[in-house]
Amino acid sequence: MLEIHGVYRSRATRPLWLIEELGIDFKHVPVIQAYKLADPLARDARLNTRSPDFLAINPMGTIPTMVDGNLVLFESMAINLYLAKKHGGSLAPADLSEDALMTHWSFFGATSIEANALKISLAAAEGRLETEAGKAEALAVARLLDRPFAVLDCHFAGAEYIVGERFTVADINLAEVVRYASAHTPLFEKHPHVRDWLARCHARPGFKAMWGKRLAEVE
């Protein structure tokens, strides 16, 4: 059976959201990040990214990790692209051109948006966006995000979704990256088509089901 290793409060949200959309059976193994535990190597520690049993599967010690038969993947976007193509349907590429575009936009999110968007997410999680220093940091990061967001805003001015005029795995991959910046509302006010696209993605039952499980998760 397909296995997804990783708690919901991680990049595992990407394949876990996709699985909700696909409606496929799988086993969820809630591996937690080692840094969240006082002693991740203690005998009674929860299964975590430094646990020997997990490292035997993924020596990088990262989540999510997918096990599907003899295939092991530990890059979240690669997991999603694989699962979409394996299970087919409207979420998957219809042809080689769509396959290339879905890969293109997934990589665009990973390379042009994710690192800086995560800085905003971290500042929000730590409560620093309410401080003057935090606001200044968010403004500086938003300036770096302005160009890729402008590219997306132009695209979504003429399209509801990123590829093929329908919701696909590429929207999941990209939306889960863009979401990290959502605490800085001025960035989305400046790029309203990105804001509206993200809202469409988050209105889907698959996202709501995944997010409800994330909120219910005990750390």
Summary of the structure (lengths in Angstrom):
residues: 219
radius of gyration: 17.8
end to end distance: 25.5
largest distance: 55.4
contacts: 688
relative contact order: 0.14
helix: 59%
strand: 8%
